[in-house]
Amino acid sequence: MDSAQSKHLKTIEESVAALISRAENSRGLSVGDISSRVTKAVDKYVLKIDSNADRTEIKSFIDGIRGDDLCLVIACERGDEAAWADLVQKFDSTVKSAAYNFCKNKEDAEDLAGSIWAELHGLRVDQAGKKKSKLSYYSGRGSLGGWLRAVTNQLAIDEIRKNKRLVQTEDDREFEILAQDSSENSDFKPVVSLSADPESIFSSESAERDISAALKASIEDLESEDKLILKLYYFDDLNLKDIGAALGFHEATASRKVVRIQNVIRKSVEKYLEKDHGWTKTEIDRTLTENAEKLGLNVESLFRLMIFAVLVQEIFNGGVL
């Protein structure tokens, strides 16, 4: 523990005790069982941003942690079978729903979901003989359901990269046709399975690095509402009608906003590539066209694929959204 963490040790322990007391089911965990996880989160999301953060900021951050979700995850890591059963019962449908976005049929989705649960349970052990599980990355900052969708997406992307293939459902193709025809169409379908690791999209590492950086910067530049729409649309898998209802506008308006945001991102990416990375307009057009054709897509579809991939990575890593 470094000096910044030591300085706030008492505040962290007091706040963790409060977290346990407000949890509906603390799973019998103690302050000692949870404090190390919370300390890592405080370091990553507070102290690394502002090493001079005060007691109030530390306490406010920990007060925002989802106590029940964090206790459930830590109990699972500690081998609590009842906690594991609760986790699967509560979130199996979430994992399967996210898995289905990458698969052509229910059977493949269930196979993918099964492999994801195995990863979460822990397939490997460390040098001390303890299981290594992706659950150890959950900090409690956001909903466990949303985090599990991000994990599912990331693992599915890994599988796609290994298999060198792109899974695309009928809904994706329908969306591409609709997007090209008219942004006014109220039957827009969300793109939920156009996905790939950016590293597998571009053969050149420098091109992948430049485009990925430009995409992240472009998403960062968006207005708060536009970022929220992207998250709801690409990550939370809401349809346009539900997005409109959530934000107070009509479904047709939601469809126009999504298309506008996609266009804004594309123009911004081109601007960043020219300004910050020295690309010419010809290089941009040629690179995007060649790599879209390599995947059997048009350039517009390639952009949606890249936006989705970047969003998955950023949300999973606690990034721009």
Summary of the structure (lengths in Angstrom):
residues: 321
radius of gyration: 21.3
end to end distance: 28.7
largest distance: 61.8
contacts: 980
relative contact order: 0.09
helix: 71%
strand: 1%
